[in-house]
Structures are given as structure tokens and as C-alpha cells.
Amino acid sequence: MSSLGKHLLLELCDSDRALLDDIQYIEQIMVLAAKEAGANILGKSFHKFSPKGVTGVVTITESHLCIHTWPEHEYAAVDIFTCGKGFKPYRAAEIIVERLGCKYPQISEIDRGPISKFARSVQ
């Protein structure tokens, strides 16, 4: 069985508190991660919470990269979803982990849209 895409879930514990609260930095590294991993960027949207935290998404033709941060807990949740062949999701994850100074990353991979050669096509 194969799938339509890969979805990486990043649990970024013990990350740099100051970086997690810097919207410009978060946006910069998310765009960098998308580009360095081979994505075609369609758009982006980021928001700074008060008093702390950032959320954002980079929309790519291959799907998306998104982040939500909790600086007070030194934690970020990141999703990297791709359905393209040229995009390297683990390269994007590596950049984000490194640039946030994460000491204890946990990465889970989920196959999305499992398909079987025996599955019937919907018409």
C-alpha cells in the first residue's frame, strides 16, 4: 500500500524561549525550511499572540508547514504535510529543529491518504 502524502508531527521541547516568541524569526525560518526542502511557496500567514506565542502557516503547492509556539513552556508544535515527490519533509524538519535550538525533538510520521492498488477509483 502507498499513500498520497507524508505528514510529520514535530514536538519541539526545550526550545529557545526568546526565539519562540519572535514572529519575524519564526516566519523567516518557516519560509527558509520550505524553500530549502524544495517547496513551491504559495503564501504565508503569521500571528503574534499577547502576551506570548506565535502561530503561522506557509502554504505550499505540496501542502503546508505550520507552527504554534508556547514560549513560556519552551515548546513548539510543528506540522509538515507534503503530497509532492520533490519536497523533502525531513530536511524542513531539520532546519526548524536546528534554528529553534530544540534540544529534545520528537518527530512522528503519518502516511496520509493510504491507497491500495486494489482500491476502486471514485467516479
N, CA, C and O atoms as a printed pandas DataFrame, in Angstrom:
     atom_number atom_name residue_name chain_id  residue_number  x_coord  y_coord  z_coord
0              1         N          MET        A               1    0.845   -1.172    0.000
1              2        CA          MET        A               1    0.000    0.000    0.000
2              3         C          MET        A               1    0.893    1.237    0.000
3              4         O          MET        A               1    1.926    1.270    0.669
4              5         N          SER        A               2    0.489    2.239   -0.746
5              6        CA          SER        A               2    1.207    3.508   -0.750
6              7         C          SER        A               2    0.261    4.592   -0.237
7              8         O          SER        A               2   -0.882    4.314    0.125
8              9         N          SER        A               3    0.753    5.821   -0.210
9             10        CA          SER        A               3   -0.071    6.904    0.305
10            11         C          SER        A               3    0.035    8.125   -0.592
11            12         O          SER        A               3    0.911    8.214   -1.451
12            13         N          LEU        A               4   -0.873    9.058   -0.373
13            14        CA          LEU        A               4   -0.878   10.297   -1.144
14            15         C          LEU        A               4    0.127   11.297   -0.606
15            16         O          LEU        A               4    0.591   12.170   -1.340
16            17         N          GLY        A               5    0.475   11.175    0.695
17            18        CA          GLY        A               5    1.404   12.136    1.272
18            19         C          GLY        A               5    1.972   11.705    2.601
19            20         O          GLY        A               5    1.551   10.705    3.184
20            21         N          LYS        A               6    2.931   12.470    3.070
21            22        CA          LYS        A               6    3.572   12.282    4.376
22            23         C          LYS        A               6    3.232   13.474    5.259
23            24         O          LYS        A               6    3.213   14.620    4.809
24            25         N          HIS        A               7    2.967   13.177    6.521
25            26        CA          HIS        A               7    2.670   14.231    7.493
26            27         C          HIS        A               7    3.609   14.032    8.673
27            28         O          HIS        A               7    3.523   13.030    9.383
28            29         N          LEU        A               8    4.508   14.991    8.879
29            30        CA          LEU        A               8    5.408   14.937   10.025
30            31         C          LEU        A               8    4.833   15.801   11.141
31            32         O          LEU        A               8    4.404   16.931   10.910
32            33         N          LEU        A               9    4.830   15.256   12.342
33            34        CA          LEU        A               9    4.406   15.979   13.539
34            35         C          LEU        A               9    5.637   16.160   14.402
35            36         O          LEU        A               9    6.246   15.182   14.834
36            37         N          LEU        A              10    6.005   17.405   14.656
37            38        CA          LEU        A              10    7.194   17.714   15.446
38            39         C          LEU        A              10    6.778   18.222   16.819
39            40         O          LEU        A              10    6.013   19.179   16.933
40            41         N          GLU        A              11    7.285   17.579   17.846
41            42        CA          GLU        A              11    7.120   18.014   19.225
42            43         C          GLU        A              11    8.466   18.600   19.629
43            44         O          GLU        A              11    9.418   17.856   19.865
44            45         N          LEU        A              12    8.556   19.922   19.711
45            46        CA          LEU        A              12    9.835   20.577   19.942
46            47         C          LEU        A              12    9.920   21.092   21.384
47            48         O          LEU        A              12    9.590   22.241   21.678
48            49         N          CYS        A              13   10.369   20.206   22.261
49            50        CA          CYS        A              13   10.505   20.517   23.679
50            51         C          CYS        A              13   11.888   21.092   23.966
51            52         O          CYS        A              13   12.868   20.754   23.301
52            53         N          ASP        A              14   11.947   21.952   24.952
53            54        CA          ASP        A              14   13.200   22.580   25.376
54            55         C          ASP        A              14   13.838   23.376   24.237
55            56         O          ASP        A              14   15.022   23.232   23.932
56            57         N          SER        A              15   13.013   24.215   23.624
57            58        CA          SER        A              15   13.475   25.107   22.554
58            59         C          SER        A              15   13.765   26.485   23.137
59            60         O          SER        A              15   13.405   26.774   24.278
60            61         N          ASP        A              16   14.414   27.328   22.350
61            62        CA          ASP        A              16   14.809   28.658   22.797
62            63         C          ASP        A              16   13.587   29.552   23.008
63            64         O          ASP        A              16   12.874   29.879   22.059
64            65         N          ARG        A              17   13.360   29.935   24.241
65            66        CA          ARG        A              17   12.193   30.720   24.668
66            67         C          ARG        A              17   12.054   32.033   23.885
67            68         O          ARG        A              17   10.962   32.371   23.428
68            69         N          ALA        A              18   13.154   32.766   23.734
69            70        CA          ALA        A              18   13.109   34.061   23.040
70            71         C          ALA        A              18   12.768   33.890   21.558
71            72         O          ALA        A              18   11.989   34.666   21.004
72            73         N          LEU        A              19   13.349   32.882   20.922
73            74        CA          LEU        A              19   13.089   32.650   19.500
74            75         C          LEU        A              19   11.638   32.254   19.262
75            76         O          LEU        A              19   11.043   32.641   18.257
76            77         N          LEU        A              20   11.072   31.489   20.177
77            78        CA          LEU        A              20    9.689   31.035   20.042
78            79         C          LEU        A              20    8.686   32.177   20.109
79            80         O          LEU        A              20    7.536   32.013   19.701
80            81         N          ASP        A              21    9.104   33.332   20.618
81            82        CA          ASP        A              21    8.205   34.467   20.762
82            83         C          ASP        A              21    8.483   35.573   19.738
83            84         O          ASP        A              21    7.892   36.651   19.808
84            85         N          ASP        A              22    9.381   35.304   18.794
85            86        CA          ASP        A              22    9.787   36.294   17.794
86            87         C          ASP        A              22    9.110   35.974   16.461
87            88         O          ASP        A              22    9.569   35.107   15.718
88            89         N          ILE        A              23    8.028   36.674   16.166
89            90        CA          ILE        A              23    7.240   36.383   14.966
90            91         C          ILE        A              23    8.055   36.519   13.683
91            92         O          ILE        A              23    7.908   35.704   12.773
92            93         N          GLN        A              24    8.903   37.524   13.598
93            94        CA          GLN        A              24    9.695   37.701   12.379
94            95         C          GLN        A              24   10.670   36.544   12.194
95            96         O          GLN        A              24   10.864   36.067   11.076
96            97         N          TYR        A              25   11.275   36.097   13.272
97            98        CA          TYR        A              25   12.216   34.981   13.202
98            99         C          TYR        A              25   11.480   33.688   12.831
99           100         O          TYR        A              25   11.947   32.919   11.990
100          101         N          ILE        A              26   10.332   33.458   13.463
101          102        CA          ILE        A              26    9.549   32.248   13.172
102          103         C          ILE        A              26    9.160   32.223   11.696
103          104         O          ILE        A              26    9.314   31.202   11.025
104          105         N          GLU        A              27    8.658   33.343   11.197
105          106        CA          GLU        A              27    8.284   33.413    9.785
106          107         C          GLU        A              27    9.494   33.143    8.887
107          108         O          GLU        A              27    9.398   32.401    7.909
108          109         N          GLN        A              28   10.618   33.745    9.225
109          110        CA          GLN        A              28   11.838   33.571    8.433
110          111         C          GLN        A              28   12.272   32.107    8.372
111          112         O          GLN        A              28   12.600   31.610    7.295
112          113         N          ILE        A              29   12.279   31.412    9.503
113          114        CA          ILE        A              29   12.756   30.024    9.475
114          115         C          ILE        A              29   11.753   29.082    8.810
115          116         O          ILE        A              29   12.150   28.093    8.194
116          117         N          MET        A              30   10.469   29.377    8.928
117          118        CA          MET        A              30    9.471   28.525    8.281
118          119         C          MET        A              30    9.552   28.665    6.761
119          120         O          MET        A              30    9.440   27.673    6.041
120          121         N          VAL        A              31    9.745   29.878    6.276
121          122        CA          VAL        A              31    9.900   30.104    4.835
122          123         C          VAL        A              31   11.212   29.474    4.358
123          124         O          VAL        A              31   11.247   28.832    3.308
124          125         N          LEU        A              32   12.283   29.654    5.123
125          126        CA          LEU        A              32   13.569   29.043    4.782
126          127         C          LEU        A              32   13.448   27.521    4.709
127          128         O          LEU        A              32   13.941   26.900    3.767
128          129         N          ALA        A              33   12.794   26.928    5.697
129          130        CA          ALA        A              33   12.625   25.470    5.717
130          131         C          ALA        A              33   11.873   25.000    4.476
131          132         O          ALA        A              33   12.250   24.001    3.863
132          133         N          ALA        A              34   10.822   25.707    4.108
133          134        CA          ALA        A              34   10.051   25.336    2.919
134          135         C          ALA        A              34   10.916   25.416    1.663
135          136         O          ALA        A              34   10.929   24.489    0.853
136          137         N          LYS        A              35   11.633   26.518    1.507
137          138        CA          LYS        A              35   12.475   26.692    0.317
138          139         C          LYS        A              35   13.590   25.664    0.251
139          140         O          LYS        A              35   13.808   25.043   -0.789
140          141         N          GLU        A              36   14.299   25.482    1.366
141          142        CA          GLU        A              36   15.437   24.549    1.394
142          143         C          GLU        A              36   15.005   23.096    1.174
143          144         O          GLU        A              36   15.799   22.268    0.727
144          145         N          ALA        A              37   13.748   22.793    1.490
145          146        CA          ALA        A              37   13.245   21.433    1.312
146          147         C          ALA        A              37   12.646   21.213   -0.081
147          148         O          ALA        A              37   12.188   20.116   -0.399
148          149         N          GLY        A              38   12.653   22.263   -0.904
149          150        CA          GLY        A              38   12.202   22.114   -2.283
150          151         C          GLY        A              38   10.748   22.464   -2.539
151          152         O          GLY        A              38   10.184   22.043   -3.549
152          153         N          ALA        A              39   10.127   23.225   -1.646
153          154        CA          ALA        A              39    8.716   23.569   -1.807
154          155         C          ALA        A              39    8.519   24.744   -2.754
155          156         O          ALA        A              39    9.424   25.547   -2.983
156          157         N          ASN        A              40    7.332   24.819   -3.285
157          158        CA          ASN        A              40    6.875   25.957   -4.071
158          159         C          ASN        A              40    5.902   26.727   -3.179
159          160         O          ASN        A              40    4.787   26.264   -2.942
160          161         N          ILE        A              41    6.307   27.882   -2.690
161          162        CA          ILE        A              41    5.504   28.644   -1.736
162          163         C          ILE        A              41    4.388   29.403   -2.449
163          164         O          ILE        A              41    4.606   30.103   -3.437
164          165         N          LEU        A              42    3.179   29.233   -1.902
165          166        CA          LEU        A              42    2.001   29.929   -2.434
166          167         C          LEU        A              42    1.635   31.141   -1.588
167          168         O          LEU        A              42    1.142   32.141   -2.110
168          169         N          GLY        A              43    1.876   31.052   -0.279
169          170        CA          GLY        A              43    1.513   32.154    0.604
170          171         C          GLY        A              43    1.924   31.849    2.028
171          172         O          GLY        A              43    2.431   30.768    2.324
172          173         N          LYS        A              44    1.698   32.821    2.916
173          174        CA          LYS        A              44    2.054   32.644    4.316
174          175         C          LYS        A              44    1.193   33.560    5.167
175          176         O          LYS        A              44    0.733   34.607    4.710
176          177         N          SER        A              45    0.982   33.150    6.409
177          178        CA          SER        A              45    0.216   33.954    7.351
178          179         C          SER        A              45    0.734   33.651    8.752
179          180         O          SER        A              45    0.814   32.489    9.152
180          181         N          PHE        A              46    1.089   34.710    9.505
181          182        CA          PHE        A              46    1.620   34.556   10.856
182          183         C          PHE        A              46    0.931   35.543   11.788
183          184         O          PHE        A              46    0.542   36.636   11.379
184          185         N          HIS        A              47    0.786   35.141   13.046
185          186        CA          HIS        A              47    0.128   35.981   14.048
186          187         C          HIS        A              47    0.886   35.898   15.368
187          188         O          HIS        A              47    1.296   34.815   15.786
188          189         N          LYS        A              48    1.072   37.045   16.025
189          190        CA          LYS        A              48    1.723   37.136   17.338
190          191         C          LYS        A              48    0.634   37.264   18.391
191          192         O          LYS        A              48   -0.202   38.164   18.317
192          193         N          PHE        A              49    0.640   36.372   19.366
193          194        CA          PHE        A              49   -0.318   36.427   20.458
194          195         C          PHE        A              49    0.186   37.348   21.567
195          196         O          PHE        A              49    1.386   37.597   21.689
196          197         N          SER        A              50   -0.743   37.843   22.366
197          198        CA          SER        A              50   -0.396   38.667   23.511
198          199         C          SER        A              50   -0.842   37.928   24.764
199          200         O          SER        A              50   -2.023   37.599   24.872
200          201         N          PRO        A              51    0.032   37.654   25.704
201          202        CA          PRO        A              51    1.345   38.251   25.825
202          203         C          PRO        A              51    2.448   37.451   25.133
203          204         O          PRO        A              51    3.519   37.997   24.867
204          205         N          LYS        A              52    2.212   36.159   24.833
205          206        CA          LYS        A              52    3.293   35.330   24.276
206          207         C          LYS        A              52    2.751   34.366   23.238
207          208         O          LYS        A              52    1.582   33.983   23.256
208          209         N          GLY        A              53    3.647   33.986   22.327
209          210        CA          GLY        A              53    3.328   32.931   21.379
210          211         C          GLY        A              53    3.138   33.421   19.959
211          212         O          GLY        A              53    2.793   34.576   19.710
212          213         N          VAL        A              54    3.373   32.508   19.045
213          214        CA          VAL        A              54    3.260   32.781   17.616
214          215         C          VAL        A              54    2.571   31.590   16.968
215          216         O          VAL        A              54    2.784   30.445   17.368
216          217         N          THR        A              55    1.756   31.862   15.978
217          218        CA          THR        A              55    1.196   30.801   15.149
218          219         C          THR        A              55    1.379   31.209   13.700
219          220         O          THR        A              55    1.361   32.396   13.375
220          221         N          GLY        A              56    1.553   30.233   12.836
221          222        CA          GLY        A              56    1.731   30.590   11.437
222          223         C          GLY        A              56    1.679   29.392   10.517
223          224         O          GLY        A              56    1.832   28.243   10.930
224          225         N          VAL        A              57    1.455   29.705    9.252
225          226        CA          VAL        A              57    1.409   28.674    8.230
226          227         C          VAL        A              57    2.074   29.194    6.956
227          228         O          VAL        A              57    1.930   30.357    6.578
228          229         N          VAL        A              58    2.803   28.292    6.315
229          230        CA          VAL        A              58    3.341   28.542    4.983
230          231         C          VAL        A              58    2.612   27.556    4.075
231          232         O          VAL        A              58    2.749   26.342    4.219
232          233         N          THR        A              59    1.844   28.092    3.150
233          234        CA          THR        A              59    1.100   27.252    2.214
234          235         C          THR        A              59    1.987   26.992    1.002
235          236         O          THR        A              59    2.552   27.916    0.417
236          237         N          ILE        A              60    2.095   25.736    0.642
237          238        CA          ILE        A              60    2.943   25.328   -0.480
238          239         C          ILE        A              60    2.112   24.490   -1.454
239          240         O          ILE        A              60    1.085   23.930   -1.070
240          241         N          THR        A              61    2.542   24.403   -2.682
241          242        CA          THR        A              61    1.785   23.590   -3.646
242          243         C          THR        A              61    1.733   22.139   -3.189
243          244         O          THR        A              61    0.798   21.410   -3.521
244          245         N          GLU        A              62    2.728   21.728   -2.436
245          246        CA          GLU        A              62    2.802   20.353   -1.934
246          247         C          GLU        A              62    1.962   20.153   -0.679
247          248         O          GLU        A              62    1.785   19.007   -0.265
248          249         N          SER        A              63    1.440   21.191   -0.056
249          250        CA          SER        A              63    0.516   21.225    1.077
250          251         C          SER        A              63    0.856   22.355    2.034
251          252         O          SER        A              63    0.542   23.505    1.728
252          253         N          HIS        A              64    1.499   22.083    3.213
253          254        CA          HIS        A              64    1.744   23.177    4.158
254          255         C          HIS        A              64    2.782   22.831    5.224
255          256         O          HIS        A              64    3.096   21.667    5.477
256          257         N          LEU        A              65    3.301   23.901    5.839
257          258        CA          LEU        A              65    4.103   23.817    7.059
258          259         C          LEU        A              65    3.425   24.767    8.041
259          260         O          LEU        A              65    3.129   25.908    7.684
260          261         N          CYS        A              66    3.174   24.324    9.259
261          262        CA          CYS        A              66    2.570   25.229   10.236
262          263         C          CYS        A              66    3.222   25.050   11.601
263          264         O          CYS        A              66    3.813   24.012   11.900
264          265         N          ILE        A              67    3.097   26.101   12.429
265          266        CA          ILE        A              67    3.744   26.120   13.742
266          267         C          ILE        A              67    2.840   26.840   14.735
267          268         O          ILE        A              67    2.112   27.768   14.383
268          269         N          HIS        A              68    2.905   26.395   15.968
269          270        CA          HIS        A              68    2.258   27.084   17.081
270          271         C          HIS        A              68    3.232   26.997   18.252
271          272         O          HIS        A              68    3.692   25.909   18.597
272          273         N          THR        A              69    3.551   28.151   18.870
273          274        CA          THR        A              69    4.566   28.159   19.924
274          275         C          THR        A              69    3.992   28.545   21.283
275          276         O          THR        A              69    3.038   29.316   21.387
276          277         N          TRP        A              70    4.605   27.984   22.316
277          278        CA          TRP        A              70    4.348   28.315   23.704
278          279         C          TRP        A              70    5.695   28.648   24.343
279          280         O          TRP        A              70    6.309   27.783   24.969
280          281         N          PRO        A              71    6.162   29.887   24.195
281          282        CA          PRO        A              71    7.477   30.269   24.727
282          283         C          PRO        A              71    7.609   30.010   26.231
283          284         O          PRO        A              71    8.674   29.614   26.705
284          285         N          GLU        A              72    6.535   30.233   26.966
285          286        CA          GLU        A              72    6.587   30.039   28.419
286          287         C          GLU        A              72    6.839   28.591   28.811
287          288         O          GLU        A              72    7.235   28.310   29.942
288          289         N          HIS        A              73    6.607   27.668   27.873
289          290        CA          HIS        A              73    6.872   26.242   28.114
290          291         C          HIS        A              73    8.056   25.731   27.281
291          292         O          HIS        A              73    8.359   24.538   27.277
292          293         N          GLU        A              74    8.715   26.656   26.582
293          294        CA          GLU        A              74    9.845   26.304   25.709
294          295         C          GLU        A              74    9.454   25.211   24.714
295          296         O          GLU        A              74   10.217   24.278   24.468
296          297         N          TYR        A              75    8.249   25.342   24.144
297          298        CA          TYR        A              75    7.661   24.286   23.317
298          299         C          TYR        A              75    7.058   24.856   22.027
299          300         O          TYR        A              75    6.489   25.947   22.013
300          301         N          ALA        A              76    7.202   24.085   20.953
301          302        CA          ALA        A              76    6.526   24.398   19.693
302          303         C          ALA        A              76    5.974   23.111   19.092
303          304         O          ALA        A              76    6.604   22.056   19.161
304          305         N          ALA        A              77    4.794   23.216   18.505
305          306        CA          ALA        A              77    4.196   22.120   17.744
306          307         C          ALA        A              77    4.285   22.516   16.272
307          308         O          ALA        A              77    3.869   23.610   15.890
308          309         N          VAL        A              78    4.824   21.630   15.461
309          310        CA          VAL        A              78    5.007   21.914   14.034
310          311         C          VAL        A              78    4.431   20.758   13.226
311          312         O          VAL        A              78    4.632   19.591   13.562
312          313         N          ASP        A              79    3.714   21.095   12.158
313          314        CA          ASP        A              79    3.214   20.110   11.195
314          315         C          ASP        A              79    3.871   20.398    9.856
315          316         O          ASP        A              79    3.961   21.549    9.427
316          317         N          ILE        A              80    4.325   19.345    9.208
317          318        CA          ILE        A              80    4.849   19.456    7.852
318          319         C          ILE        A              80    4.131   18.388    7.040
319          320         O          ILE        A              80    4.348   17.193    7.236
320          321         N          PHE        A              81    3.278   18.832    6.129
321          322        CA          PHE        A              81    2.491   17.901    5.326
322          323         C          PHE        A              81    2.852   18.100    3.868
323          324         O          PHE        A              81    2.866   19.227    3.373
324          325         N          THR        A              82    3.141   17.015    3.186
325          326        CA          THR        A              82    3.505   17.100    1.788
326          327         C          THR        A              82    2.874   15.972    0.992
327          328         O          THR        A              82    2.767   14.839    1.463
328          329         N          CYS        A              83    2.467   16.297   -0.203
329          330        CA          CYS        A              83    1.970   15.274   -1.123
330          331         C          CYS        A              83    2.756   15.334   -2.429
331          332         O          CYS        A              83    2.341   14.762   -3.437
332          333         N          GLY        A              84    3.882   16.024   -2.406
333          334        CA          GLY        A              84    4.713   16.142   -3.599
334          335         C          GLY        A              84    5.922   15.225   -3.533
335          336         O          GLY        A              84    6.380   14.857   -2.451
336          337         N          LYS        A              85    6.420   14.872   -4.672
337          338        CA          LYS        A              85    7.579   13.974   -4.743
338          339         C          LYS        A              85    8.906   14.699   -4.539
339          340         O          LYS        A              85    9.847   14.105   -4.014
340          341         N          GLY        A              86    9.006   15.960   -4.939
341          342        CA          GLY        A              86   10.271   16.679   -4.862
342          343         C          GLY        A              86   10.555   17.309   -3.507
343          344         O          GLY        A              86   11.700   17.654   -3.217
344          345         N          PHE        A              87    9.549   17.461   -2.689
345          346        CA          PHE        A              87    9.699   18.102   -1.386
346          347         C          PHE        A              87   10.297   17.125   -0.382
347          348         O          PHE        A              87    9.903   15.960   -0.332
348          349         N          LYS        A              88   11.257   17.604    0.422
349          350        CA          LYS        A              88   11.944   16.760    1.408
350          351         C          LYS        A              88   11.503   17.176    2.814
351          352         O          LYS        A              88   12.111   18.072    3.400
352          353         N          PRO        A              89   10.461   16.549    3.367
353          354        CA          PRO        A              89    9.921   16.978    4.653
354          355         C          PRO        A              89   10.918   16.866    5.807
355          356         O          PRO        A              89   10.900   17.695    6.717
356          357         N          TYR        A              90   11.782   15.858    5.782
357          358        CA          TYR        A              90   12.756   15.722    6.874
358          359         C          TYR        A              90   13.824   16.816    6.824
359          360         O          TYR        A              90   14.377   17.185    7.861
360          361         N          ARG        A              91   14.113   17.330    5.648
361          362        CA          ARG        A              91   15.038   18.469    5.545
362          363         C          ARG        A              91   14.404   19.708    6.175
363          364         O          ARG        A              91   15.073   20.444    6.900
364          365         N          ALA        A              92   13.131   19.940    5.908
365          366        CA          ALA        A              92   12.424   21.066    6.522
366          367         C          ALA        A              92   12.423   20.923    8.039
367          368         O          ALA        A              92   12.655   21.895    8.757
368          369         N          ALA        A              93   12.162   19.715    8.527
369          370        CA          ALA        A              93   12.143   19.470    9.975
370          371         C          ALA        A              93   13.509   19.744   10.594
371          372         O          ALA        A              93   13.602   20.359   11.657
372          373         N          GLU        A              94   14.555   19.293    9.936
373          374        CA          GLU        A              94   15.923   19.503   10.428
374          375         C          GLU        A              94   16.230   20.990   10.606
375          376         O          GLU        A              94   16.806   21.397   11.615
376          377         N          ILE        A              95   15.845   21.787    9.625
377          378        CA          ILE        A              95   16.099   23.233    9.685
378          379         C          ILE        A              95   15.340   23.864   10.843
379          380         O          ILE        A              95   15.909   24.656   11.594
380          381         N          ILE        A              96   14.076   23.529   10.997
381          382        CA          ILE        A              96   13.253   24.114   12.056
382          383         C          ILE        A              96   13.783   23.729   13.430
383          384         O          ILE        A              96   13.900   24.583   14.309
384          385         N          VAL        A              97   14.102   22.461   13.624
385          386        CA          VAL        A              97   14.642   21.989   14.906
386          387         C          VAL        A              97   15.926   22.731   15.244
387          388         O          VAL        A              97   16.090   23.234   16.355
388          389         N          GLU        A              98   16.830   22.794   14.278
389          390        CA          GLU        A              98   18.125   23.455   14.497
390          391         C          GLU        A              98   17.961   24.941   14.803
391          392         O          GLU        A              98   18.562   25.454   15.747
392          393         N          ARG        A              99   17.153   25.629   14.007
393          394        CA          ARG        A              99   17.018   27.084   14.141
394          395         C          ARG        A              99   16.259   27.508   15.402
395          396         O          ARG        A              99   16.383   28.652   15.839
396          397         N          LEU        A             100   15.475   26.595   15.990
397          398        CA          LEU        A             100   14.786   26.915   17.240
398          399         C          LEU        A             100   15.576   26.462   18.463
399          400         O          LEU        A             100   15.118   26.612   19.595
400          401         N          GLY        A             101   16.757   25.911   18.232
401          402        CA          GLY        A             101   17.598   25.478   19.341
402          403         C          GLY        A             101   16.960   24.381   20.164
403          404         O          GLY        A             101   17.169   24.300   21.375
404          405         N          CYS        A             102   16.178   23.532   19.505
405          406        CA          CYS        A             102   15.464   22.468   20.216
406          407         C          CYS        A             102   16.429   21.366   20.648
407          408         O          CYS        A             102   17.161   20.804   19.833
408          409         N          LYS        A             103   16.412   21.075   21.940
409          410        CA          LYS        A             103   17.308   20.049   22.487
410          411         C          LYS        A             103   16.706   18.645   22.443
411          412         O          LYS        A             103   17.437   17.656   22.392
412          413         N          TYR        A             104   15.375   18.557   22.464
413          414        CA          TYR        A             104   14.722   17.247   22.531
414          415         C          TYR        A             104   13.565   17.141   21.535
415          416         O          TYR        A             104   12.401   17.099   21.936
416          417         N          PRO        A             105   13.883   17.099   20.243
417          418        CA          PRO        A             105   12.798   16.980   19.258
418          419         C          PRO        A             105   12.263   15.545   19.197
419          420         O          PRO        A             105   13.004   14.574   19.343
420          421         N          GLN        A             106   10.978   15.454   18.981
421          422        CA          GLN        A             106   10.335   14.171   18.698
422          423         C          GLN        A             106    9.588   14.340   17.386
423          424         O          GLN        A             106    8.807   15.278   17.222
424          425         N          ILE        A             107    9.832   13.427   16.451
425          426        CA          ILE        A             107    9.201   13.521   15.140
426          427         C          ILE        A             107    8.440   12.233   14.867
427          428         O          ILE        A             107    8.988   11.133   14.942
428          429         N          SER        A             108    7.162   12.401   14.548
429          430        CA          SER        A             108    6.321   11.265   14.167
430          431         C          SER        A             108    5.940   11.425   12.704
431          432         O          SER        A             108    5.737   12.540   12.224
432          433         N          GLU        A             109    5.846   10.314   12.007
433          434        CA          GLU        A             109    5.469   10.336   10.594
434          435         C          GLU        A             109    4.173    9.570   10.401
435          436         O          GLU        A             109    4.006    8.459   10.904
436          437         N          ILE        A             110    3.265   10.184    9.665
437          438        CA          ILE        A             110    1.989    9.549    9.357
438          439         C          ILE        A             110    1.825    9.532    7.843
439          440         O          ILE        A             110    2.027   10.551    7.182
440          441         N          ASP        A             111    1.458    8.379    7.296
441          442        CA          ASP        A             111    1.093    8.315    5.883
442          443         C          ASP        A             111   -0.326    8.821    5.763
443          444         O          ASP        A             111   -1.220    8.351    6.467
444          445         N          ARG        A             112   -0.541    9.782    4.872
445          446        CA          ARG        A             112   -1.873   10.353    4.673
446          447         C          ARG        A             112   -2.439    9.861    3.348
447          448         O          ARG        A             112   -1.720    9.735    2.356
448          449         N          GLY        A             113   -3.730    9.588    3.349
449          450        CA          GLY        A             113   -4.399    9.143    2.134
450          451         C          GLY        A             113   -3.882    7.804    1.656
451          452         O          GLY        A             113   -3.436    7.676    0.516
452          453         N          PRO        A             114   -3.939    6.788    2.536
453          454        CA          PRO        A             114   -3.443    5.478    2.103
454          455         C          PRO        A             114   -4.242    4.980    0.896
455          456         O          PRO        A             114   -5.472    5.025    0.871
456          457         N          ILE        A             115   -3.503    4.512   -0.087
457          458        CA          ILE        A             115   -4.164    3.983   -1.276
458          459         C          ILE        A             115   -3.613    2.593   -1.563
459          460         O          ILE        A             115   -2.454    2.295   -1.276
460          461         N          SER        A             116   -4.432    1.783   -2.110
461          462        CA          SER        A             116   -4.047    0.424   -2.457
462          463         C          SER        A             116   -4.251    0.248   -3.946
463          464         O          SER        A             116   -5.156    0.846   -4.529
464          465         N          LYS        A             117   -3.420   -0.564   -4.561
465          466        CA          LYS        A             117   -3.599   -0.795   -5.993
466          467         C          LYS        A             117   -4.906   -1.518   -6.273
467          468         O          LYS        A             117   -5.369   -1.585   -7.412
468          469         N          PHE        A             118   -5.493   -2.059   -5.205
469          470        CA          PHE        A             118   -6.781   -2.753   -5.356
470          471         C          PHE        A             118   -7.974   -1.845   -5.050
471          472         O          PHE        A             118   -9.125   -2.252   -5.209
472          473         N          ALA        A             119   -7.698   -0.623   -4.613
473          474        CA          ALA        A             119   -8.784    0.308   -4.276
474          475         C          ALA        A             119   -9.512    0.738   -5.544
475          476         O          ALA        A             119   -8.901    0.905   -6.600
476          477         N          ARG        A             120  -10.795    0.909   -5.427
477          478        CA          ARG        A             120  -11.576    1.367   -6.560
478          479         C          ARG        A             120  -11.510    2.880   -6.654
479          480         O          ARG        A             120  -11.527    3.570   -5.634
480          481         N          SER        A             121  -11.436    3.387   -7.841
481          482        CA          SER        A             121  -11.434    4.834   -8.023
482          483         C          SER        A             121  -12.854    5.348   -7.971
483          484         O          SER        A             121  -13.792    4.684   -8.411
484          485         N          VAL        A             122  -12.997    6.545   -7.424
485          486        CA          VAL        A             122  -14.314    7.162   -7.334
486          487         C          VAL        A             122  -14.564    7.930   -8.627
487          488         O          VAL        A             122  -13.724    8.709   -9.077
488          489         N          GLN        A             123  -15.712    7.702   -9.201
489          490        CA          GLN        A             123  -16.047    8.376  -10.459
490          491         C          GLN        A             123  -17.325    9.143  -10.335
491          492         O          GLN        A             123  -17.762    9.773  -11.297
